[in-house]
Amino acid sequence: MKPDLILQRLLELGGLILIADGLLTMFRPRRRSLLWHCGPQLTKAMTEELADYPNASRAIYAAEIAAGLALASINLSDSPSD
Protein backbone atom coordinates (compact mmCIF):
# COMPACT_ATOMS: atom_id res chain seq x y z
CA MET A 1 0.00 0.00 0.00
CA LYS A 2 1.34 3.42 -0.90
CA PRO A 3 2.22 5.86 1.90
CA ASP A 4 0.07 8.53 0.19
CA LEU A 5 -3.00 6.33 0.44
CA ILE A 6 -2.33 5.51 4.09
CA LEU A 7 -1.93 9.21 4.91
CA GLN A 8 -5.11 10.09 3.03
CA ARG A 9 -7.07 7.44 4.93
CA LEU A 10 -5.68 8.59 8.28
CA LEU A 11 -6.60 12.20 7.54
CA GLU A 12 -10.15 11.21 6.63
CA LEU A 13 -10.44 9.04 9.73
CA GLY A 14 -9.23 11.88 11.95
CA GLY A 15 -11.70 14.24 10.30
CA LEU A 16 -14.51 11.74 10.78
CA ILE A 17 -13.75 11.41 14.50
CA LEU A 18 -13.66 15.19 14.99
CA ILE A 19 -16.91 15.70 13.08
CA ALA A 20 -18.76 12.94 14.93
CA ASP A 21 -17.60 14.11 18.36
CA GLY A 22 -18.50 17.71 17.53
CA LEU A 23 -21.97 16.79 16.31
CA LEU A 24 -22.74 14.65 19.34
CA THR A 25 -21.70 17.46 21.64
CA MET A 26 -23.68 20.11 19.78
CA PHE A 27 -26.94 18.39 20.71
CA ARG A 28 -26.23 17.69 24.40
CA PRO A 29 -23.17 19.68 25.49
CA ARG A 30 -23.73 19.33 29.24
CA ARG A 31 -24.14 15.55 29.08
CA ARG A 32 -21.09 15.08 26.84
CA SER A 33 -18.92 17.35 28.97
CA LEU A 34 -19.80 15.53 32.18
CA LEU A 35 -19.21 12.20 30.46
CA TRP A 36 -15.50 13.07 30.38
CA HIS A 37 -15.43 14.37 33.98
CA CYS A 38 -12.50 12.23 35.13
CA GLY A 39 -8.75 12.27 35.41
CA PRO A 40 -6.55 15.13 36.61
CA GLN A 41 -8.02 18.15 38.37
CA LEU A 42 -7.37 20.38 35.34
CA THR A 43 -9.45 18.08 33.14
CA LYS A 44 -12.26 18.00 35.69
CA ALA A 45 -12.27 21.79 35.98
CA MET A 46 -12.41 22.15 32.20
CA THR A 47 -15.32 19.73 31.82
CA GLU A 48 -17.21 21.50 34.62
CA GLU A 49 -16.77 24.84 32.84
CA LEU A 50 -17.97 23.38 29.55
CA ALA A 51 -20.99 21.85 31.31
CA ASP A 52 -21.85 25.18 32.97
CA TYR A 53 -21.71 27.13 29.70
CA PRO A 54 -23.45 25.07 27.01
CA ASN A 55 -23.45 27.85 24.40
CA ALA A 56 -19.70 28.31 24.76
CA SER A 57 -19.37 24.53 24.45
CA ARG A 58 -21.37 24.60 21.24
CA ALA A 59 -19.10 27.28 19.80
CA ILE A 60 -16.01 25.23 20.66
CA TYR A 61 -17.48 22.10 19.14
CA ALA A 62 -18.62 23.96 16.04
CA ALA A 63 -14.96 24.86 15.57
CA GLU A 64 -14.10 21.18 16.10
CA ILE A 65 -16.54 20.23 13.32
CA ALA A 66 -14.97 22.83 11.02
CA ALA A 67 -11.50 21.48 11.79
CA GLY A 68 -12.72 17.95 11.10
CA LEU A 69 -14.21 19.00 7.76
CA ALA A 70 -10.98 20.74 6.80
CA LEU A 71 -8.93 17.72 7.80
CA ALA A 72 -11.17 15.27 5.96
CA SER A 73 -11.13 17.40 2.81
CA ILE A 74 -7.34 17.39 2.50
CA ASN A 75 -6.66 15.20 -0.50
CA LEU A 76 -3.39 14.17 -1.95
CA SER A 77 -5.12 13.37 -5.24
CA ASP A 78 -8.64 13.41 -6.63
CA SER A 79 -8.99 9.65 -6.53
CA PRO A 80 -7.23 7.16 -4.31
CA SER A 81 -5.04 4.65 -6.03
CA ASP A 82 -3.92 1.24 -4.84
Secondary structure by P-SEA (a helix, b strand, c coil): ccaaaaaaaaaaaaaaaaaaaaaaaaacaaaaaaaaccccaaaaaaaaaaaacaaaaaaaaaaaaaaaaaaaaccccccccc
